[in-house]
């Protein structure tokens, strides 16, 4: 099944050629969780602060489904 992965800021480096305007289509197996998606791409759990699935705040153990939009955001820094 296909999901749409949306990565913000520094997380984009984990998907070569990532296009911020379209995101990244990714094939996953049924029963895949958000954590599995991150691990498959080599995104360290500690680099993700906010997880959203279809616009709803989610957790690492959230299962994803066909055509879901999974967005990962790093911590925001500033000064």
N, CA, C and O atoms as a Tripos MOL2 file, in Angstrom:
@<TRIPOS>MOLECULE
protein
  316   315    79     0     0
PROTEIN
NO_CHARGES

@<TRIPOS>ATOM
      1 N           0.8450   -1.1770    0.0000 N.3       1 UNK1
      2 CA          0.0000    0.0000    0.0000 C.3       1 UNK1
      3 C           0.8930    1.2440    0.0000 C.2       1 UNK1
      4 O           2.0570    1.1840    0.3980 O.2       1 UNK1
      5 N           0.3490    2.3380   -0.4390 N.am      2 UNK2
      6 CA          1.1200    3.5700   -0.5800 C.3       2 UNK2
      7 C           0.6990    4.5950    0.4660 C.2       2 UNK2
      8 O          -0.4870    4.7850    0.7350 O.2       2 UNK2
      9 N           1.7040    5.2530    1.0500 N.am      3 UNK3
     10 CA          1.4530    6.3860    1.9380 C.3       3 UNK3
     11 C           2.2040    7.5930    1.3890 C.2       3 UNK3
     12 O           3.1370    7.4510    0.5990 O.2       3 UNK3
     13 N           1.7910    8.7660    1.8110 N.am      4 UNK4
     14 CA          2.4880   10.0070    1.4510 C.3       4 UNK4
     15 C           3.2520   10.4580    2.6830 C.2       4 UNK4
     16 O           2.6520   10.7110    3.7270 O.2       4 UNK4
     17 N           4.5590   10.5610    2.5720 N.am      5 UNK5
     18 CA          5.4110   10.9860    3.6780 C.3       5 UNK5
     19 C           5.7890   12.4400    3.4810 C.2       5 UNK5
     20 O           6.2900   12.8250    2.4250 O.2       5 UNK5
     21 N           5.5470   13.2450    4.5070 N.am      6 UNK6
     22 CA          5.8780   14.6610    4.4790 C.3       6 UNK6
     23 C           6.9030   14.9190    5.5840 C.2       6 UNK6
     24 O           6.6470   14.6490    6.7570 O.2       6 UNK6
     25 N           8.0490   15.4380    5.1990 N.am      7 UNK7
     26 CA          9.1230   15.6860    6.1510 C.3       7 UNK7
     27 C           9.4170   17.1780    6.2270 C.2       7 UNK7
     28 O           9.4420   17.8720    5.2100 O.2       7 UNK7
     29 N           9.6370   17.6560    7.4310 N.am      8 UNK8
     30 CA          9.9330   19.0740    7.6260 C.3       8 UNK8
     31 C          11.4160   19.2770    7.9120 C.2       8 UNK8
     32 O          12.0760   18.4390    8.5270 O.2       8 UNK8
     33 N          11.9070   20.3970    7.4540 N.am      9 UNK9
     34 CA         13.2350   20.9230    7.7830 C.3       9 UNK9
     35 C          14.3450   19.8790    7.6850 C.2       9 UNK9
     36 O          14.5570   19.2970    6.6210 O.2       9 UNK9
     37 N          15.0460   19.6420    8.7780 N.am     10 UNK10
     38 CA         16.2420   18.8060    8.7960 C.3      10 UNK10
     39 C          15.9620   17.3280    8.5250 C.2      10 UNK10
     40 O          16.8930   16.5750    8.2400 O.2      10 UNK10
     41 N          14.7190   16.9030    8.6060 N.am     11 UNK11
     42 CA         14.4080   15.4900    8.3630 C.3      11 UNK11
     43 C          14.4360   15.1480    6.8730 C.2      11 UNK11
     44 O          14.5130   13.9740    6.5120 O.2      11 UNK11
     45 N          14.3740   16.1360    6.0260 N.am     12 UNK12
     46 CA         14.3550   15.9040    4.5770 C.3      12 UNK12
     47 C          15.6420   15.2670    4.0690 C.2      12 UNK12
     48 O          15.6440   14.6370    3.0120 O.2      12 UNK12
     49 N          16.7210   15.4220    4.8000 N.am     13 UNK13
     50 CA         18.0110   14.8760    4.3590 C.3      13 UNK13
     51 C          18.0110   13.3430    4.3100 C.2      13 UNK13
     52 O          18.8880   12.7470    3.6850 O.2      13 UNK13
     53 N          17.0500   12.7110    4.9540 N.am     14 UNK14
     54 CA         17.0010   11.2470    4.9940 C.3      14 UNK14
     55 C          16.3770   10.6280    3.7430 C.2      14 UNK14
     56 O          16.4330    9.4120    3.5590 O.2      14 UNK14
     57 N          15.7870   11.4570    2.8890 N.am     15 UNK15
     58 CA         15.2120   10.9680    1.6340 C.3      15 UNK15
     59 C          15.8900   11.7200    0.4960 C.2      15 UNK15
     60 O          15.5230   12.8570    0.1980 O.2      15 UNK15
     61 N          16.8770   11.0940   -0.1430 N.am     16 UNK16
     62 CA         17.5760   11.7700   -1.2420 C.3      16 UNK16
     63 C          16.5940   12.2250   -2.3190 C.2      16 UNK16
     64 O          15.7260   11.4640   -2.7470 O.2      16 UNK16
     65 N          16.7450   13.4660   -2.7450 N.am     17 UNK17
     66 CA         15.8790   14.0220   -3.7780 C.3      17 UNK17
     67 C          14.4920   14.3950   -3.2740 C.2      17 UNK17
     68 O          13.5840   14.6170   -4.0750 O.2      17 UNK17
     69 N          14.3160   14.4680   -1.9570 N.am     18 UNK18
     70 CA         13.0080   14.8030   -1.3910 C.3      18 UNK18
     71 C          12.5180   16.1350   -1.9490 C.2      18 UNK18
     72 O          13.2670   17.1100   -1.9940 O.2      18 UNK18
     73 N          11.2670   16.1700   -2.3710 N.am     19 UNK19
     74 CA         10.6500   17.3930   -2.9010 C.3      19 UNK19
     75 C           9.6260   17.8920   -1.8870 C.2      19 UNK19
     76 O           8.5820   17.2690   -1.6910 O.2      19 UNK19
     77 N           9.9290   19.0170   -1.2460 N.am     20 UNK20
     78 CA          9.0580   19.5620   -0.2160 C.3      20 UNK20
     79 C           7.6880   19.9730   -0.7140 C.2      20 UNK20
     80 O           6.7610   20.1000    0.0870 O.2      20 UNK20
     81 N           7.5300   20.1860   -2.0140 N.am     21 UNK21
     82 CA          6.2230   20.6000   -2.5310 C.3      21 UNK21
     83 C           5.2980   19.4140   -2.7840 C.2      21 UNK21
     84 O           4.0800   19.5870   -2.8430 O.2      21 UNK21
     85 N           5.8540   18.2170   -2.9330 N.am     22 UNK22
     86 CA          5.0200   17.0450   -3.2080 C.3      22 UNK22
     87 C           5.1250   15.9490   -2.1560 C.2      22 UNK22
     88 O           4.2640   15.0720   -2.0950 O.2      22 UNK22
     89 N           6.1550   15.9840   -1.3360 N.am     23 UNK23
     90 CA          6.3590   14.9180   -0.3690 C.3      23 UNK23
     91 C           6.9570   13.6970   -1.0390 C.2      23 UNK23
     92 O           7.5150   13.7890   -2.1320 O.2      23 UNK23
     93 N           6.8410   12.5520   -0.3800 N.am     24 UNK24
     94 CA          7.4720   11.3210   -0.8530 C.3      24 UNK24
     95 C           6.4640   10.1790   -0.7560 C.2      24 UNK24
     96 O           5.9820    9.8580    0.3310 O.2      24 UNK24
     97 N           6.1530    9.5750   -1.8860 N.am     25 UNK25
     98 CA          5.2860    8.3940   -1.8810 C.3      25 UNK25
     99 C           6.1300    7.1930   -1.4730 C.2      25 UNK25
    100 O           7.2470    7.0080   -1.9560 O.2      25 UNK25
    101 N           5.5840    6.3890   -0.5840 N.am     26 UNK26
    102 CA          6.3410    5.2720   -0.0330 C.3      26 UNK26
    103 C           5.4420    4.0390    0.0400 C.2      26 UNK26
    104 O           4.2970    4.1160    0.4850 O.2      26 UNK26
    105 N           5.9760    2.9060   -0.4020 N.am     27 UNK27
    106 CA          5.2630    1.6410   -0.3150 C.3      27 UNK27
    107 C           5.5590    0.9990    1.0360 C.2      27 UNK27
    108 O           6.7180    0.8710    1.4320 O.2      27 UNK27
    109 N           4.4970    0.5960    1.7410 N.am     28 UNK28
    110 CA          4.6460   -0.0700    3.0350 C.3      28 UNK28
    111 C           3.6960   -1.2630    3.0950 C.2      28 UNK28
    112 O           2.7220   -1.3380    2.3460 O.2      28 UNK28
    113 N           3.9940   -2.1760    3.9840 N.am     29 UNK29
    114 CA          3.1560   -3.3580    4.1880 C.3      29 UNK29
    115 C           1.9770   -3.0190    5.1010 C.2      29 UNK29
    116 O           2.0910   -2.1290    5.9440 O.2      29 UNK29
    117 N           0.8550   -3.7090    4.9480 N.am     30 UNK30
    118 CA         -0.2500   -3.5310    5.8960 C.3      30 UNK30
    119 C           0.2410   -3.7960    7.3210 C.2      30 UNK30
    120 O           1.0480   -4.6980    7.5440 O.2      30 UNK30
    121 N          -0.2390   -3.0240    8.2630 N.am     31 UNK31
    122 CA          0.1770   -3.1680    9.6530 C.3      31 UNK31
    123 C           1.4020   -2.3550   10.0150 C.2      31 UNK31
    124 O           1.8410   -2.3820   11.1650 O.2      31 UNK31
    125 N           1.9690   -1.6250    9.0460 N.am     32 UNK32
    126 CA          3.1430   -0.7890    9.2980 C.3      32 UNK32
    127 C           2.7800    0.3320   10.2610 C.2      32 UNK32
    128 O           1.7130    0.9370   10.1590 O.2      32 UNK32
    129 N           3.6770    0.5950   11.1910 N.am     33 UNK33
    130 CA          3.5000    1.6890   12.1540 C.3      33 UNK33
    131 C           4.4140    2.8470   11.7630 C.2      33 UNK33
    132 O           5.3570    2.6720   10.9910 O.2      33 UNK33
    133 N           4.1290    4.0240   12.3000 N.am     34 UNK34
    134 CA          4.9370    5.2070   11.9930 C.3      34 UNK34
    135 C           6.4110    4.9390   12.3110 C.2      34 UNK34
    136 O           7.2910    5.3340   11.5450 O.2      34 UNK34
    137 N           6.6810    4.2770   13.4230 N.am     35 UNK35
    138 CA          8.0680    3.9890   13.7970 C.3      35 UNK35
    139 C           8.7570    3.1350   12.7320 C.2      35 UNK35
    140 O           9.9420    3.3260   12.4620 O.2      35 UNK35
    141 N           8.0280    2.1990   12.1280 N.am     36 UNK36
    142 CA          8.5950    1.3640   11.0700 C.3      36 UNK36
    143 C           8.9900    2.2090    9.8570 C.2      36 UNK36
    144 O          10.0190    1.9650    9.2260 O.2      36 UNK36
    145 N           8.1640    3.1970    9.5430 N.am     37 UNK37
    146 CA          8.4530    4.0960    8.4170 C.3      37 UNK37
    147 C           9.7590    4.8440    8.6800 C.2      37 UNK37
    148 O          10.6340    4.8920    7.8160 O.2      37 UNK37
    149 N           9.8870    5.4250    9.8650 N.am     38 UNK38
    150 CA         11.0950    6.1680   10.2180 C.3      38 UNK38
    151 C          12.3230    5.2670   10.1920 C.2      38 UNK38
    152 O          13.3680    5.6530    9.6680 O.2      38 UNK38
    153 N          12.2010    4.0770   10.7530 N.am     39 UNK39
    154 CA         13.3410    3.1500   10.7840 C.3      39 UNK39
    155 C          13.7640    2.7350    9.3780 C.2      39 UNK39
    156 O          14.9580    2.6230    9.0960 O.2      39 UNK39
    157 N          12.7920    2.5080    8.4940 N.am     40 UNK40
    158 CA         13.0900    2.1180    7.1220 C.3      40 UNK40
    159 C          13.9210    3.1840    6.4040 C.2      40 UNK40
    160 O          14.7490    2.8660    5.5510 O.2      40 UNK40
    161 N          13.6920    4.4520    6.7570 N.am     41 UNK41
    162 CA         14.4220    5.5630    6.1320 C.3      41 UNK41
    163 C          15.6630    5.9700    6.9080 C.2      41 UNK41
    164 O          16.4230    6.8240    6.4530 O.2      41 UNK41
    165 N          15.8800    5.3680    8.0770 N.am     42 UNK42
    166 CA         17.0490    5.7170    8.8850 C.3      42 UNK42
    167 C          16.8810    7.0060    9.6630 C.2      42 UNK42
    168 O          17.8730    7.6340   10.0350 O.2      42 UNK42
    169 N          15.6480    7.4150    9.9160 N.am     43 UNK43
    170 CA         15.3860    8.6400   10.6830 C.3      43 UNK43
    171 C          15.4230    8.2870   12.1670 C.2      43 UNK43
    172 O          14.5870    7.5110   12.6320 O.2      43 UNK43
    173 N          16.3760    8.8410   12.9210 N.am     44 UNK44
    174 CA         16.4490    8.5530   14.3590 C.3      44 UNK44
    175 C          15.2220    9.0800   15.1010 C.2      44 UNK44
    176 O          14.7840   10.2080   14.8730 O.2      44 UNK44
    177 N          14.6820    8.2610   15.9780 N.am     45 UNK45
    178 CA         13.5000    8.6310   16.7610 C.3      45 UNK45
    179 C          13.7230    9.9520   17.4960 C.2      45 UNK45
    180 O          12.8040   10.7650   17.6030 O.2      45 UNK45
    181 N          14.9210   10.1690   17.9960 N.am     46 UNK46
    182 CA         15.2290   11.3780   18.7520 C.3      46 UNK46
    183 C          15.1960   12.6580   17.9410 C.2      46 UNK46
    184 O          15.1730   13.7510   18.5060 O.2      46 UNK46
    185 N          15.1920   12.5330   16.6200 N.am     47 UNK47
    186 CA         15.1570   13.7280   15.7730 C.3      47 UNK47
    187 C          13.7320   14.1560   15.4180 C.2      47 UNK47
    188 O          13.5340   15.1650   14.7420 O.2      47 UNK47
    189 N          12.7470   13.3890   15.8740 N.am     48 UNK48
    190 CA         11.3510   13.7050   15.5610 C.3      48 UNK48
    191 C          10.6380   14.1420   16.8340 C.2      48 UNK48
    192 O          10.6470   13.4320   17.8400 O.2      48 UNK48
    193 N          10.0280   15.3060   16.7790 N.am     49 UNK49
    194 CA          9.3080   15.8520   17.9260 C.3      49 UNK49
    195 C           7.7970   15.7120   17.7670 C.2      49 UNK49
    196 O           7.0900   15.4780   18.7470 O.2      49 UNK49
    197 N           7.3000   15.8530   16.5480 N.am     50 UNK50
    198 CA          5.8580   15.8370   16.2970 C.3      50 UNK50
    199 C           5.5550   14.8810   15.1550 C.2      50 UNK50
    200 O           6.2250   14.8940   14.1230 O.2      50 UNK50
    201 N           4.5340   14.0500   15.3550 N.am     51 UNK51
    202 CA          4.0680   13.0930   14.3500 C.3      51 UNK51
    203 C           2.5980   13.3900   14.0790 C.2      51 UNK51
    204 O           1.7960   13.5340   15.0020 O.2      51 UNK51
    205 N           2.2630   13.4790   12.7940 N.am     52 UNK52
    206 CA          0.8550   13.6660   12.4250 C.3      52 UNK52
    207 C           0.5030   12.6550   11.3370 C.2      52 UNK52
    208 O           1.2670   12.4540   10.3930 O.2      52 UNK52
    209 N          -0.6480   12.0290   11.4780 N.am     53 UNK53
    210 CA         -1.1750   11.1380   10.4520 C.3      53 UNK53
    211 C          -2.5250   11.6990   10.0340 C.2      53 UNK53
    212 O          -3.4560   11.7860   10.8350 O.2      53 UNK53
    213 N          -2.6100   12.0730    8.7780 N.am     54 UNK54
    214 CA         -3.8320   12.6910    8.2300 C.3      54 UNK54
    215 C          -4.2480   13.9270    9.0350 C.2      54 UNK54
    216 O          -5.4340   14.1630    9.2620 O.2      54 UNK54
    217 N          -3.2590   14.7050    9.4600 N.am     55 UNK55
    218 CA         -3.5280   15.9580   10.1570 C.3      55 UNK55
    219 C          -3.8500   15.8270   11.6320 C.2      55 UNK55
    220 O          -4.2060   16.8150   12.2750 O.2      55 UNK55
    221 N          -3.7330   14.6280   12.1780 N.am     56 UNK56
    222 CA         -4.0480   14.3860   13.5850 C.3      56 UNK56
    223 C          -2.7690   13.9830   14.3250 C.2      56 UNK56
    224 O          -2.0300   13.1110   13.8680 O.2      56 UNK56
    225 N          -2.5140   14.6240   15.4680 N.am     57 UNK57
    226 CA         -1.3450   14.2760   16.2700 C.3      57 UNK57
    227 C          -1.3510   12.7890   16.5800 C.2      57 UNK57
    228 O          -2.3650   12.2450   17.0190 O.2      57 UNK57
    229 N          -0.2120   12.1270   16.3510 N.am     58 UNK58
    230 CA         -0.1340   10.6820   16.4880 C.3      58 UNK58
    231 C           1.1200   10.2770   17.2500 C.2      58 UNK58
    232 O           1.9210   11.1220   17.6490 O.2      58 UNK58
    233 N           1.2760    8.9780   17.4440 N.am     59 UNK59
    234 CA          2.4120    8.4330   18.1840 C.3      59 UNK59
    235 C           3.1480    7.4320   17.3050 C.2      59 UNK59
    236 O           2.6760    7.0520   16.2340 O.2      59 UNK59
    237 N           4.3180    7.0150   17.7850 N.am     60 UNK60
    238 CA          5.1410    6.0760   17.0410 C.3      60 UNK60
    239 C           4.4230    4.7730   16.7260 C.2      60 UNK60
    240 O           4.6800    4.1660   15.6870 O.2      60 UNK60
    241 N           3.5310    4.3320   17.6010 N.am     61 UNK61
    242 CA          2.8690    3.0400   17.3940 C.3      61 UNK61
    243 C           1.5690    3.1400   16.5910 C.2      61 UNK61
    244 O           0.8200    2.1670   16.5100 O.2      61 UNK61
    245 N           1.2950    4.3020   16.0000 N.am     62 UNK62
    246 CA          0.1130    4.4690   15.1530 C.3      62 UNK62
    247 C           0.2980    3.6810   13.8560 C.2      62 UNK62
    248 O           1.3040    3.8420   13.1660 O.2      62 UNK62
    249 N          -0.6700    2.8360   13.5310 N.am     63 UNK63
    250 CA         -0.6340    2.0870   12.2730 C.3      63 UNK63
    251 C          -1.0710    3.0000   11.1310 C.2      63 UNK63
    252 O          -1.9710    3.8250   11.2890 O.2      63 UNK63
    253 N          -0.4260    2.8420    9.9890 N.am     64 UNK64
    254 CA         -0.7740    3.6470    8.8230 C.3      64 UNK64
    255 C          -1.5620    2.7980    7.8350 C.2      64 UNK64
    256 O          -1.4110    1.5770    7.7810 O.2      64 UNK64
    257 N          -2.4090    3.4710    7.0530 N.am     65 UNK65
    258 CA         -3.2360    2.7790    6.0720 C.3      65 UNK65
    259 C          -3.0300    3.3440    4.6770 C.2      65 UNK65
    260 O          -2.3170    4.3290    4.4840 O.2      65 UNK65
    261 N          -3.6580    2.7100    3.7250 N.am     66 UNK66
    262 CA         -3.5660    3.1230    2.3290 C.3      66 UNK66
    263 C          -3.8950    4.6080    2.1740 C.2      66 UNK66
    264 O          -4.9070    5.0900    2.6830 O.2      66 UNK66
    265 N          -3.0240    5.3200    1.4610 N.am     67 UNK67
    266 CA         -3.1740    6.7470    1.1490 C.3      67 UNK67
    267 C          -3.1010    7.6730    2.3640 C.2      67 UNK67
    268 O          -3.4660    8.8440    2.2620 O.2      67 UNK67
    269 N          -2.6380    7.1740    3.5060 N.am     68 UNK68
    270 CA         -2.4530    8.0600    4.6630 C.3      68 UNK68
    271 C          -1.3360    9.0560    4.3850 C.2      68 UNK68
    272 O          -0.3960    8.7750    3.6410 O.2      68 UNK68
    273 N          -1.4650   10.2260    5.0010 N.am     69 UNK69
    274 CA         -0.4290   11.2610    4.9310 C.3      69 UNK69
    275 C           0.2710   11.2970    6.2860 C.2      69 UNK69
    276 O          -0.3310   11.6430    7.3030 O.2      69 UNK69
    277 N           1.5380   10.9370    6.2830 N.am     70 UNK70
    278 CA          2.3360   10.8740    7.5170 C.3      70 UNK70
    279 C           3.3320   12.0230    7.4860 C.2      70 UNK70
    280 O           4.1790   12.1010    6.5970 O.2      70 UNK70
    281 N           3.2210   12.9150    8.4700 N.am     71 UNK71
    282 CA          4.1160   14.0730    8.5430 C.3      71 UNK71
    283 C           4.9690   13.9830    9.7970 C.2      71 UNK71
    284 O           4.4680   13.7410   10.8940 O.2      71 UNK71
    285 N           6.2760   14.1850    9.6090 N.am     72 UNK72
    286 CA          7.2260   14.1610   10.7330 C.3      72 UNK72
    287 C           7.9150   15.5150   10.8290 C.2      72 UNK72
    288 O           8.3370   16.0860    9.8230 O.2      72 UNK72
    289 N           8.0210   16.0200   12.0610 N.am     73 UNK73
    290 CA          8.6090   17.3240   12.3010 C.3      73 UNK73
    291 C           9.7030   17.2190   13.3600 C.2      73 UNK73
    292 O           9.5290   16.5290   14.3650 O.2      73 UNK73
    293 N          10.8300   17.9010   13.1390 N.am     74 UNK74
    294 CA         11.8790   17.9220   14.1550 C.3      74 UNK74
    295 C          11.5450   18.9460   15.2460 C.2      74 UNK74
    296 O          10.6190   19.7410   15.0870 O.2      74 UNK74
    297 N          12.2990   18.9280   16.3570 N.am     75 UNK75
    298 CA         12.1020   19.9890   17.3680 C.3      75 UNK75
    299 C          12.4250   21.3400   16.7220 C.2      75 UNK75
    300 O          13.2920   21.4390   15.8540 O.2      75 UNK75
    301 N          11.7220   22.3540   17.1570 N.am     76 UNK76
    302 CA         11.9660   23.6970   16.6300 C.3      76 UNK76
    303 C          12.8980   24.4230   17.5940 C.2      76 UNK76
    304 O          12.6820   24.4310   18.8050 O.2      76 UNK76
    305 N          13.9310   25.0270   17.0330 N.am     77 UNK77
    306 CA         14.8610   25.7870   17.8620 C.3      77 UNK77
    307 C          14.7770   27.2520   17.4920 C.2      77 UNK77
    308 O          14.2760   27.6170   16.4280 O.2      77 UNK77
    309 N          15.2510   28.0410   18.3440 N.am     78 UNK78
    310 CA         15.2450   29.4680   18.0670 C.3      78 UNK78
    311 C          16.0050   30.2180   19.1340 C.2      78 UNK78
    312 O          16.5030   29.6260   20.0910 O.2      78 UNK78
    313 N          16.0890   31.4730   18.9730 N.am     79 UNK79
    314 CA         16.8340   32.2080   19.9700 C.3      79 UNK79
    315 C          16.4570   33.6490   20.0220 C.2      79 UNK79
    316 O          17.0070   34.4030   20.8250 O.2      79 UNK79
@<TRIPOS>BOND
     1     1     2 1
     2     2     3 1
     3     3     4 2
     4     3     5 am
     5     5     6 1
     6     6     7 1
     7     7     8 2
     8     7     9 am
     9     9    10 1
    10    10    11 1
    11    11    12 2
    12    11    13 am
    13    13    14 1
    14    14    15 1
    15    15    16 2
    16    15    17 am
    17    17    18 1
    18    18    19 1
    19    19    20 2
    20    19    21 am
    21    21    22 1
    22    22    23 1
    23    23    24 2
    24    23    25 am
    25    25    26 1
    26    26    27 1
    27    27    28 2
    28    27    29 am
    29    29    30 1
    30    30    31 1
    31    31    32 2
    32    31    33 am
    33    33    34 1
    34    34    35 1
    35    35    36 2
    36    35    37 am
    37    37    38 1
    38    38    39 1
    39    39    40 2
    40    39    41 am
    41    41    42 1
    42    42    43 1
    43    43    44 2
    44    43    45 am
    45    45    46 1
    46    46    47 1
    47    47    48 2
    48    47    49 am
    49    49    50 1
    50    50    51 1
    51    51    52 2
    52    51    53 am
    53    53    54 1
    54    54    55 1
    55    55    56 2
    56    55    57 am
    57    57    58 1
    58    58    59 1
    59    59    60 2
    60    59    61 am
    61    61    62 1
    62    62    63 1
    63    63    64 2
    64    63    65 am
    65    65    66 1
    66    66    67 1
    67    67    68 2
    68    67    69 am
    69    69    70 1
    70    70    71 1
    71    71    72 2
    72    71    73 am
    73    73    74 1
    74    74    75 1
    75    75    76 2
    76    75    77 am
    77    77    78 1
    78    78    79 1
    79    79    80 2
    80    79    81 am
    81    81    82 1
    82    82    83 1
    83    83    84 2
    84    83    85 am
    85    85    86 1
    86    86    87 1
    87    87    88 2
    88    87    89 am
    89    89    90 1
    90    90    91 1
    91    91    92 2
    92    91    93 am
    93    93    94 1
    94    94    95 1
    95    95    96 2
    96    95    97 am
    97    97    98 1
    98    98    99 1
    99    99   100 2
   100    99   101 am
   101   101   102 1
   102   102   103 1
   103   103   104 2
   104   103   105 am
   105   105   106 1
   106   106   107 1
   107   107   108 2
   108   107   109 am
   109   109   110 1
   110   110   111 1
   111   111   112 2
   112   111   113 am
   113   113   114 1
   114   114   115 1
   115   115   116 2
   116   115   117 am
   117   117   118 1
   118   118   119 1
   119   119   120 2
   120   119   121 am
   121   121   122 1
   122   122   123 1
   123   123   124 2
   124   123   125 am
   125   125   126 1
   126   126   127 1
   127   127   128 2
   128   127   129 am
   129   129   130 1
   130   130   131 1
   131   131   132 2
   132   131   133 am
   133   133   134 1
   134   134   135 1
   135   135   136 2
   136   135   137 am
   137   137   138 1
   138   138   139 1
   139   139   140 2
   140   139   141 am
   141   141   142 1
   142   142   143 1
   143   143   144 2
   144   143   145 am
   145   145   146 1
   146   146   147 1
   147   147   148 2
   148   147   149 am
   149   149   150 1
   150   150   151 1
   151   151   152 2
   152   151   153 am
   153   153   154 1
   154   154   155 1
   155   155   156 2
   156   155   157 am
   157   157   158 1
   158   158   159 1
   159   159   160 2
   160   159   161 am
   161   161   162 1
   162   162   163 1
   163   163   164 2
   164   163   165 am
   165   165   166 1
   166   166   167 1
   167   167   168 2
   168   167   169 am
   169   169   170 1
   170   170   171 1
   171   171   172 2
   172   171   173 am
   173   173   174 1
   174   174   175 1
   175   175   176 2
   176   175   177 am
   177   177   178 1
   178   178   179 1
   179   179   180 2
   180   179   181 am
   181   181   182 1
   182   182   183 1
   183   183   184 2
   184   183   185 am
   185   185   186 1
   186   186   187 1
   187   187   188 2
   188   187   189 am
   189   189   190 1
   190   190   191 1
   191   191   192 2
   192   191   193 am
   193   193   194 1
   194   194   195 1
   195   195   196 2
   196   195   197 am
   197   197   198 1
   198   198   199 1
   199   199   200 2
   200   199   201 am
   201   201   202 1
   202   202   203 1
   203   203   204 2
   204   203   205 am
   205   205   206 1
   206   206   207 1
   207   207   208 2
   208   207   209 am
   209   209   210 1
   210   210   211 1
   211   211   212 2
   212   211   213 am
   213   213   214 1
   214   214   215 1
   215   215   216 2
   216   215   217 am
   217   217   218 1
   218   218   219 1
   219   219   220 2
   220   219   221 am
   221   221   222 1
   222   222   223 1
   223   223   224 2
   224   223   225 am
   225   225   226 1
   226   226   227 1
   227   227   228 2
   228   227   229 am
   229   229   230 1
   230   230   231 1
   231   231   232 2
   232   231   233 am
   233   233   234 1
   234   234   235 1
   235   235   236 2
   236   235   237 am
   237   237   238 1
   238   238   239 1
   239   239   240 2
   240   239   241 am
   241   241   242 1
   242   242   243 1
   243   243   244 2
   244   243   245 am
   245   245   246 1
   246   246   247 1
   247   247   248 2
   248   247   249 am
   249   249   250 1
   250   250   251 1
   251   251   252 2
   252   251   253 am
   253   253   254 1
   254   254   255 1
   255   255   256 2
   256   255   257 am
   257   257   258 1
   258   258   259 1
   259   259   260 2
   260   259   261 am
   261   261   262 1
   262   262   263 1
   263   263   264 2
   264   263   265 am
   265   265   266 1
   266   266   267 1
   267   267   268 2
   268   267   269 am
   269   269   270 1
   270   270   271 1
   271   271   272 2
   272   271   273 am
   273   273   274 1
   274   274   275 1
   275   275   276 2
   276   275   277 am
   277   277   278 1
   278   278   279 1
   279   279   280 2
   280   279   281 am
   281   281   282 1
   282   282   283 1
   283   283   284 2
   284   283   285 am
   285   285   286 1
   286   286   287 1
   287   287   288 2
   288   287   289 am
   289   289   290 1
   290   290   291 1
   291   291   292 2
   292   291   293 am
   293   293   294 1
   294   294   295 1
   295   295   296 2
   296   295   297 am
   297   297   298 1
   298   298   299 1
   299   299   300 2
   300   299   301 am
   301   301   302 1
   302   302   303 1
   303   303   304 2
   304   303   305 am
   305   305   306 1
   306   306   307 1
   307   307   308 2
   308   307   309 am
   309   309   310 1
   310   310   311 1
   311   311   312 2
   312   311   313 am
   313   313   314 1
   314   314   315 1
   315   315   316 2
@<TRIPOS>SUBSTRUCTURE
     1 UNK1         2 RESIDUE 1 A UNK
     2 UNK2         6 RESIDUE 1 A UNK
     3 UNK3        10 RESIDUE 1 A UNK
     4 UNK4        14 RESIDUE 1 A UNK
     5 UNK5        18 RESIDUE 1 A UNK
     6 UNK6        22 RESIDUE 1 A UNK
     7 UNK7        26 RESIDUE 1 A UNK
     8 UNK8        30 RESIDUE 1 A UNK
     9 UNK9        34 RESIDUE 1 A UNK
    10 UNK10       38 RESIDUE 1 A UNK
    11 UNK11       42 RESIDUE 1 A UNK
    12 UNK12       46 RESIDUE 1 A UNK
    13 UNK13       50 RESIDUE 1 A UNK
    14 UNK14       54 RESIDUE 1 A UNK
    15 UNK15       58 RESIDUE 1 A UNK
    16 UNK16       62 RESIDUE 1 A UNK
    17 UNK17       66 RESIDUE 1 A UNK
    18 UNK18       70 RESIDUE 1 A UNK
    19 UNK19       74 RESIDUE 1 A UNK
    20 UNK20       78 RESIDUE 1 A UNK
    21 UNK21       82 RESIDUE 1 A UNK
    22 UNK22       86 RESIDUE 1 A UNK
    23 UNK23       90 RESIDUE 1 A UNK
    24 UNK24       94 RESIDUE 1 A UNK
    25 UNK25       98 RESIDUE 1 A UNK
    26 UNK26      102 RESIDUE 1 A UNK
    27 UNK27      106 RESIDUE 1 A UNK
    28 UNK28      110 RESIDUE 1 A UNK
    29 UNK29      114 RESIDUE 1 A UNK
    30 UNK30      118 RESIDUE 1 A UNK
    31 UNK31      122 RESIDUE 1 A UNK
    32 UNK32      126 RESIDUE 1 A UNK
    33 UNK33      130 RESIDUE 1 A UNK
    34 UNK34      134 RESIDUE 1 A UNK
    35 UNK35      138 RESIDUE 1 A UNK
    36 UNK36      142 RESIDUE 1 A UNK
    37 UNK37      146 RESIDUE 1 A UNK
    38 UNK38      150 RESIDUE 1 A UNK
    39 UNK39      154 RESIDUE 1 A UNK
    40 UNK40      158 RESIDUE 1 A UNK
    41 UNK41      162 RESIDUE 1 A UNK
    42 UNK42      166 RESIDUE 1 A UNK
    43 UNK43      170 RESIDUE 1 A UNK
    44 UNK44      174 RESIDUE 1 A UNK
    45 UNK45      178 RESIDUE 1 A UNK
    46 UNK46      182 RESIDUE 1 A UNK
    47 UNK47      186 RESIDUE 1 A UNK
    48 UNK48      190 RESIDUE 1 A UNK
    49 UNK49      194 RESIDUE 1 A UNK
    50 UNK50      198 RESIDUE 1 A UNK
    51 UNK51      202 RESIDUE 1 A UNK
    52 UNK52      206 RESIDUE 1 A UNK
    53 UNK53      210 RESIDUE 1 A UNK
    54 UNK54      214 RESIDUE 1 A UNK
    55 UNK55      218 RESIDUE 1 A UNK
    56 UNK56      222 RESIDUE 1 A UNK
    57 UNK57      226 RESIDUE 1 A UNK
    58 UNK58      230 RESIDUE 1 A UNK
    59 UNK59      234 RESIDUE 1 A UNK
    60 UNK60      238 RESIDUE 1 A UNK
    61 UNK61      242 RESIDUE 1 A UNK
    62 UNK62      246 RESIDUE 1 A UNK
    63 UNK63      250 RESIDUE 1 A UNK
    64 UNK64      254 RESIDUE 1 A UNK
    65 UNK65      258 RESIDUE 1 A UNK
    66 UNK66      262 RESIDUE 1 A UNK
    67 UNK67      266 RESIDUE 1 A UNK
    68 UNK68      270 RESIDUE 1 A UNK
    69 UNK69      274 RESIDUE 1 A UNK
    70 UNK70      278 RESIDUE 1 A UNK
    71 UNK71      282 RESIDUE 1 A UNK
    72 UNK72      286 RESIDUE 1 A UNK
    73 UNK73      290 RESIDUE 1 A UNK
    74 UNK74      294 RESIDUE 1 A UNK
    75 UNK75      298 RESIDUE 1 A UNK
    76 UNK76      302 RESIDUE 1 A UNK
    77 UNK77      306 RESIDUE 1 A UNK
    78 UNK78      310 RESIDUE 1 A UNK
    79 UNK79      314 RESIDUE 1 A UNK
